[in-house]
Amino acid sequence: MLHLLYARFLHKVLFDHGRVSTDEPFYKLVNQGLILGEDGQKMPKPVATSSNPDDVVRDYGCDSPPFTRCSWAA
């Protein structure tokens, strides 16, 4: 959200100097919602959205994590 604040500030400066014709840079701002856990608490990224690499290696073999990273890049 901070980049939107900077963009608005820069747009206001440009408006004051006559470089842009509109007073506001954004007419509609859509905020992303928070993802809540089963208990209604905010889910921290590192805890809730990752899997244990040891479990993946045990279940699928040692070649599965590098293969998964390669498939994400494709």
FIVOMAR-77791 format. One record per residue: residue in one letter; chain; x, y, z of N, C-alpha, C in turn. Coordinates in nm, 2 decimals. Example, Ala and Ser with C-alpha at 12.3 -4.5 7.8 and 13.67 -1.06 7.14 Angstrom:
2
<node res="A" chain="A" n_xx="1.32" n_yy="-0.57" n_zz="0.78" ca_xx="1.23" ca_yy="-0.45" ca_zz="0.78" c_xx="1.32" c_yy="-0.33" c_zz="0.78"/>
<node res="S" chain="A" n_xx="1.28" n_yy="-0.22" n_zz="0.71" ca_xx="1.37" ca_yy="-0.11" ca_zz="0.71" c_xx="1.29" c_yy="0.00" c_zz="0.79"/>
# end
This chain:
74
<node res="M" chain="A" n_xx="0.08" n_yy="-0.12" n_zz="0.00" ca_xx="0.00" ca_yy="0.00" ca_zz="0.00" c_xx="0.09" c_yy="0.13" c_zz="0.00"/>
<node res="L" chain="A" n_xx="0.21" n_yy="0.11" n_zz="0.05" ca_xx="0.29" ca_yy="0.23" ca_zz="0.06" c_xx="0.33" c_yy="0.29" c_zz="-0.08"/>
<node res="H" chain="A" n_xx="0.34" n_yy="0.20" n_zz="-0.18" ca_xx="0.37" ca_yy="0.25" ca_zz="-0.31" c_xx="0.26" c_yy="0.33" c_zz="-0.37"/>
<node res="L" chain="A" n_xx="0.13" n_yy="0.30" n_zz="-0.33" ca_xx="0.02" ca_yy="0.38" ca_zz="-0.38" c_xx="0.02" c_yy="0.52" c_zz="-0.31"/>
<node res="L" chain="A" n_xx="0.07" n_yy="0.53" n_zz="-0.19" ca_xx="0.08" ca_yy="0.66" ca_zz="-0.12" c_xx="0.19" c_yy="0.75" c_zz="-0.20"/>
<node res="Y" chain="A" n_xx="0.30" n_yy="0.68" n_zz="-0.23" ca_xx="0.40" ca_yy="0.75" ca_zz="-0.30" c_xx="0.36" c_yy="0.80" c_zz="-0.44"/>
<node res="A" chain="A" n_xx="0.28" n_yy="0.71" n_zz="-0.51" ca_xx="0.23" ca_yy="0.75" ca_zz="-0.64" c_xx="0.13" c_yy="0.86" c_zz="-0.63"/>
<node res="R" chain="A" n_xx="0.05" n_yy="0.86" n_zz="-0.53" ca_xx="-0.05" ca_yy="0.97" ca_zz="-0.51" c_xx="0.03" c_yy="1.10" c_zz="-0.48"/>
<node res="F" chain="A" n_xx="0.13" n_yy="1.10" n_zz="-0.40" ca_xx="0.21" ca_yy="1.22" ca_zz="-0.36" c_xx="0.27" c_yy="1.27" c_zz="-0.49"/>
<node res="L" chain="A" n_xx="0.34" n_yy="1.19" n_zz="-0.57" ca_xx="0.40" ca_yy="1.23" ca_zz="-0.69" c_xx="0.30" c_yy="1.29" c_zz="-0.79"/>
<node res="H" chain="A" n_xx="0.18" n_yy="1.23" n_zz="-0.80" ca_xx="0.08" ca_yy="1.28" ca_zz="-0.89" c_xx="0.03" c_yy="1.42" c_zz="-0.84"/>
<node res="K" chain="A" n_xx="0.02" n_yy="1.43" n_zz="-0.71" ca_xx="-0.03" ca_yy="1.57" ca_zz="-0.66" c_xx="0.08" c_yy="1.67" c_zz="-0.69"/>
<node res="V" chain="A" n_xx="0.20" n_yy="1.64" n_zz="-0.68" ca_xx="0.31" ca_yy="1.74" ca_zz="-0.72" c_xx="0.30" c_yy="1.77" c_zz="-0.86"/>
<node res="L" chain="A" n_xx="0.29" n_yy="1.67" n_zz="-0.95" ca_xx="0.28" ca_yy="1.69" ca_zz="-1.09" c_xx="0.15" c_yy="1.78" c_zz="-1.13"/>
<node res="F" chain="A" n_xx="0.04" n_yy="1.75" n_zz="-1.05" ca_xx="-0.08" ca_yy="1.83" ca_zz="-1.07" c_xx="-0.06" c_yy="1.98" c_zz="-1.03"/>
<node res="D" chain="A" n_xx="0.01" n_yy="2.00" n_zz="-0.92" ca_xx="0.04" ca_yy="2.14" ca_zz="-0.88" c_xx="0.13" c_yy="2.21" c_zz="-0.98"/>
<node res="H" chain="A" n_xx="0.21" n_yy="2.14" n_zz="-1.05" ca_xx="0.30" ca_yy="2.20" ca_zz="-1.15" c_xx="0.24" c_yy="2.20" c_zz="-1.29"/>
<node res="G" chain="A" n_xx="0.11" n_yy="2.16" n_zz="-1.30" ca_xx="0.04" ca_yy="2.16" ca_zz="-1.43" c_xx="0.09" c_yy="2.05" c_zz="-1.53"/>
<node res="R" chain="A" n_xx="0.15" n_yy="1.95" n_zz="-1.48" ca_xx="0.20" ca_yy="1.84" ca_zz="-1.57" c_xx="0.09" c_yy="1.73" c_zz="-1.60"/>
<node res="V" chain="A" n_xx="0.00" n_yy="1.72" n_zz="-1.51" ca_xx="-0.11" ca_yy="1.62" ca_zz="-1.53" c_xx="-0.24" c_yy="1.70" c_zz="-1.51"/>
<node res="S" chain="A" n_xx="-0.35" n_yy="1.64" n_zz="-1.57" ca_xx="-0.47" ca_yy="1.72" ca_zz="-1.58" c_xx="-0.57" c_yy="1.67" c_zz="-1.47"/>
<node res="T" chain="A" n_xx="-0.55" n_yy="1.56" n_zz="-1.40" ca_xx="-0.64" ca_yy="1.52" ca_zz="-1.30" c_xx="-0.58" c_yy="1.54" c_zz="-1.16"/>
<node res="D" chain="A" n_xx="-0.67" n_yy="1.57" n_zz="-1.06" ca_xx="-0.63" ca_yy="1.59" ca_zz="-0.93" c_xx="-0.59" c_yy="1.46" c_zz="-0.85"/>
<node res="E" chain="A" n_xx="-0.66" n_yy="1.36" n_zz="-0.88" ca_xx="-0.63" ca_yy="1.23" ca_zz="-0.81" c_xx="-0.59" c_yy="1.12" c_zz="-0.91"/>
<node res="P" chain="A" n_xx="-0.48" n_yy="1.04" n_zz="-0.88" ca_xx="-0.43" ca_yy="0.95" ca_zz="-0.97" c_xx="-0.52" c_yy="0.82" c_zz="-0.98"/>
<node res="F" chain="A" n_xx="-0.59" n_yy="0.79" n_zz="-0.87" ca_xx="-0.67" ca_yy="0.66" ca_zz="-0.87" c_xx="-0.82" c_yy="0.70" c_zz="-0.83"/>
<node res="Y" chain="A" n_xx="-0.91" n_yy="0.66" n_zz="-0.92" ca_xx="-1.05" ca_yy="0.68" ca_zz="-0.89" c_xx="-1.11" c_yy="0.57" c_zz="-0.81"/>
<node res="K" chain="A" n_xx="-1.06" n_yy="0.45" n_zz="-0.82" ca_xx="-1.11" ca_yy="0.34" ca_zz="-0.75" c_xx="-0.99" c_yy="0.26" c_zz="-0.70"/>
<node res="L" chain="A" n_xx="-0.99" n_yy="0.23" n_zz="-0.57" ca_xx="-0.88" ca_yy="0.15" ca_zz="-0.51" c_xx="-0.94" c_yy="0.03" c_zz="-0.45"/>
<node res="V" chain="A" n_xx="-0.89" n_yy="-0.09" n_zz="-0.49" ca_xx="-0.94" ca_yy="-0.21" ca_zz="-0.44" c_xx="-0.83" c_yy="-0.27" c_zz="-0.35"/>
<node res="N" chain="A" n_xx="-0.86" n_yy="-0.29" n_zz="-0.22" ca_xx="-0.77" ca_yy="-0.35" ca_zz="-0.13" c_xx="-0.78" c_yy="-0.50" c_zz="-0.13"/>
<node res="Q" chain="A" n_xx="-0.67" n_yy="-0.57" n_zz="-0.12" ca_xx="-0.67" ca_yy="-0.71" ca_zz="-0.10" c_xx="-0.71" c_yy="-0.75" c_zz="0.04"/>
<node res="G" chain="A" n_xx="-0.80" n_yy="-0.85" n_zz="0.05" ca_xx="-0.84" ca_yy="-0.89" ca_zz="0.19" c_xx="-0.73" c_yy="-0.98" c_zz="0.25"/>
<node res="L" chain="A" n_xx="-0.74" n_yy="-0.99" n_zz="0.38" ca_xx="-0.65" ca_yy="-1.08" ca_zz="0.46" c_xx="-0.70" c_yy="-1.22" c_zz="0.45"/>
<node res="I" chain="A" n_xx="-0.61" n_yy="-1.31" n_zz="0.45" ca_xx="-0.65" ca_yy="-1.45" ca_zz="0.46" c_xx="-0.65" c_yy="-1.49" c_zz="0.61"/>
<node res="L" chain="A" n_xx="-0.76" n_yy="-1.54" n_zz="0.66" ca_xx="-0.77" ca_yy="-1.58" ca_zz="0.80" c_xx="-0.77" c_yy="-1.73" c_zz="0.81"/>
<node res="G" chain="A" n_xx="-0.71" n_yy="-1.78" n_zz="0.92" ca_xx="-0.70" ca_yy="-1.92" ca_zz="0.95" c_xx="-0.83" c_yy="-1.97" c_zz="1.00"/>
<node res="E" chain="A" n_xx="-0.83" n_yy="-2.10" n_zz="1.04" ca_xx="-0.96" ca_yy="-2.16" ca_zz="1.09" c_xx="-1.00" c_yy="-2.10" c_zz="1.22"/>
<node res="D" chain="A" n_xx="-0.91" n_yy="-2.04" n_zz="1.30" ca_xx="-0.95" ca_yy="-1.98" ca_zz="1.42" c_xx="-0.98" c_yy="-1.83" c_zz="1.41"/>
<node res="G" chain="A" n_xx="-0.98" n_yy="-1.78" n_zz="1.29" ca_xx="-1.01" ca_yy="-1.64" ca_zz="1.26" c_xx="-0.90" c_yy="-1.55" c_zz="1.28"/>
<node res="Q" chain="A" n_xx="-0.78" n_yy="-1.60" n_zz="1.30" ca_xx="-0.66" ca_yy="-1.51" ca_zz="1.32" c_xx="-0.59" c_yy="-1.50" c_zz="1.18"/>
<node res="K" chain="A" n_xx="-0.52" n_yy="-1.39" n_zz="1.17" ca_xx="-0.44" ca_yy="-1.36" ca_zz="1.05" c_xx="-0.33" c_yy="-1.47" c_zz="1.03"/>
<node res="M" chain="A" n_xx="-0.32" n_yy="-1.53" n_zz="0.91" ca_xx="-0.23" ca_yy="-1.63" ca_zz="0.88" c_xx="-0.09" c_yy="-1.57" c_zz="0.85"/>
<node res="P" chain="A" n_xx="0.01" n_yy="-1.60" n_zz="0.93" ca_xx="0.15" ca_yy="-1.55" ca_zz="0.89" c_xx="0.20" c_yy="-1.63" c_zz="0.77"/>
<node res="K" chain="A" n_xx="0.27" n_yy="-1.57" n_zz="0.68" ca_xx="0.31" ca_yy="-1.63" ca_zz="0.56" c_xx="0.41" c_yy="-1.75" c_zz="0.58"/>
<node res="P" chain="A" n_xx="0.51" n_yy="-1.73" n_zz="0.66" ca_xx="0.60" ca_yy="-1.85" ca_zz="0.67" c_xx="0.55" c_yy="-1.97" c_zz="0.74"/>
<node res="V" chain="A" n_xx="0.45" n_yy="-1.95" n_zz="0.82" ca_xx="0.39" ca_yy="-2.07" ca_zz="0.90" c_xx="0.29" c_yy="-2.14" c_zz="0.82"/>
<node res="A" chain="A" n_xx="0.19" n_yy="-2.07" n_zz="0.76" ca_xx="0.07" ca_yy="-2.14" ca_zz="0.71" c_xx="0.08" c_yy="-2.18" c_zz="0.56"/>
<node res="T" chain="A" n_xx="0.17" n_yy="-2.12" n_zz="0.49" ca_xx="0.17" ca_yy="-2.15" ca_zz="0.34" c_xx="0.28" c_yy="-2.23" c_zz="0.29"/>
<node res="S" chain="A" n_xx="0.36" n_yy="-2.28" n_zz="0.38" ca_xx="0.48" ca_yy="-2.36" ca_zz="0.34" c_xx="0.47" c_yy="-2.50" c_zz="0.39"/>
<node res="S" chain="A" n_xx="0.54" n_yy="-2.59" n_zz="0.32" ca_xx="0.54" ca_yy="-2.73" ca_zz="0.36" c_xx="0.68" c_yy="-2.77" c_zz="0.41"/>
<node res="N" chain="A" n_xx="0.69" n_yy="-2.87" n_zz="0.49" ca_xx="0.82" ca_yy="-2.91" ca_zz="0.55" c_xx="0.89" c_yy="-2.99" c_zz="0.44"/>
<node res="P" chain="A" n_xx="1.01" n_yy="-2.94" n_zz="0.40" ca_xx="1.09" ca_yy="-3.01" ca_zz="0.29" c_xx="1.12" c_yy="-3.15" c_zz="0.33"/>
<node res="D" chain="A" n_xx="1.14" n_yy="-3.18" n_zz="0.46" ca_xx="1.17" ca_yy="-3.32" ca_zz="0.50" c_xx="1.05" c_yy="-3.41" c_zz="0.47"/>
<node res="D" chain="A" n_xx="0.93" n_yy="-3.36" n_zz="0.49" ca_xx="0.81" ca_yy="-3.44" ca_zz="0.46" c_xx="0.80" c_yy="-3.47" c_zz="0.31"/>
<node res="V" chain="A" n_xx="0.83" n_yy="-3.37" n_zz="0.23" ca_xx="0.82" ca_yy="-3.38" ca_zz="0.08" c_xx="0.93" c_yy="-3.48" c_zz="0.03"/>
<node res="V" chain="A" n_xx="1.05" n_yy="-3.48" n_zz="0.09" ca_xx="1.15" ca_yy="-3.57" ca_zz="0.04" c_xx="1.12" c_yy="-3.71" c_zz="0.09"/>
<node res="R" chain="A" n_xx="1.06" n_yy="-3.73" n_zz="0.21" ca_xx="1.02" ca_yy="-3.86" ca_zz="0.26" c_xx="0.91" c_yy="-3.92" c_zz="0.17"/>
<node res="D" chain="A" n_xx="0.81" n_yy="-3.84" n_zz="0.13" ca_xx="0.70" ca_yy="-3.89" ca_zz="0.06" c_xx="0.72" c_yy="-3.90" c_zz="-0.09"/>
<node res="Y" chain="A" n_xx="0.80" n_yy="-3.81" n_zz="-0.15" ca_xx="0.82" ca_yy="-3.81" ca_zz="-0.30" c_xx="0.96" c_yy="-3.84" c_zz="-0.35"/>
<node res="G" chain="A" n_xx="1.06" n_yy="-3.84" n_zz="-0.26" ca_xx="1.20" ca_yy="-3.86" ca_zz="-0.30" c_xx="1.27" c_yy="-3.73" c_zz="-0.31"/>
<node res="C" chain="A" n_xx="1.41" n_yy="-3.75" n_zz="-0.32" ca_xx="1.50" ca_yy="-3.63" ca_zz="-0.31" c_xx="1.50" c_yy="-3.55" c_zz="-0.43"/>
<node res="D" chain="A" n_xx="1.45" n_yy="-3.60" n_zz="-0.54" ca_xx="1.45" ca_yy="-3.52" ca_zz="-0.67" c_xx="1.32" c_yy="-3.43" c_zz="-0.68"/>
<node res="S" chain="A" n_xx="1.23" n_yy="-3.44" n_zz="-0.59" ca_xx="1.10" ca_yy="-3.37" ca_zz="-0.61" c_xx="1.12" c_yy="-3.22" c_zz="-0.58"/>
<node res="P" chain="A" n_xx="1.19" n_yy="-3.17" n_zz="-0.47" ca_xx="1.20" ca_yy="-3.03" ca_zz="-0.45" c_xx="1.26" c_yy="-2.95" c_zz="-0.56"/>
<node res="P" chain="A" n_xx="1.38" n_yy="-3.00" n_zz="-0.61" ca_xx="1.44" ca_yy="-2.92" ca_zz="-0.72" c_xx="1.35" c_yy="-2.93" c_zz="-0.85"/>
<node res="F" chain="A" n_xx="1.28" n_yy="-3.04" n_zz="-0.87" ca_xx="1.20" ca_yy="-3.04" ca_zz="-0.99" c_xx="1.08" c_yy="-2.95" c_zz="-0.97"/>
<node res="T" chain="A" n_xx="1.03" n_yy="-2.93" n_zz="-0.85" ca_xx="0.92" ca_yy="-2.84" ca_zz="-0.83" c_xx="0.96" c_yy="-2.70" c_zz="-0.85"/>
<node res="R" chain="A" n_xx="1.08" n_yy="-2.66" n_zz="-0.81" ca_xx="1.13" ca_yy="-2.52" ca_zz="-0.83" c_xx="1.15" c_yy="-2.50" c_zz="-0.98"/>
<node res="C" chain="A" n_xx="1.20" n_yy="-2.60" n_zz="-1.05" ca_xx="1.22" ca_yy="-2.58" ca_zz="-1.20" c_xx="1.08" c_yy="-2.57" c_zz="-1.27"/>
<node res="S" chain="A" n_xx="0.98" n_yy="-2.64" n_zz="-1.22" ca_xx="0.85" ca_yy="-2.63" ca_zz="-1.29" c_xx="0.79" c_yy="-2.49" c_zz="-1.26"/>
<node res="W" chain="A" n_xx="0.82" n_yy="-2.43" n_zz="-1.14" ca_xx="0.76" ca_yy="-2.30" ca_zz="-1.11" c_xx="0.82" c_yy="-2.20" c_zz="-1.21"/>
<node res="A" chain="A" n_xx="0.95" n_yy="-2.21" n_zz="-1.24" ca_xx="1.02" ca_yy="-2.12" ca_zz="-1.33" c_xx="0.97" c_yy="-2.12" c_zz="-1.47"/>
<node res="A" chain="A" n_xx="0.91" n_yy="-2.24" n_zz="-1.51" ca_xx="0.87" ca_yy="-2.25" ca_zz="-1.65" c_xx="0.75" c_yy="-2.18" c_zz="-1.68"/>
# end
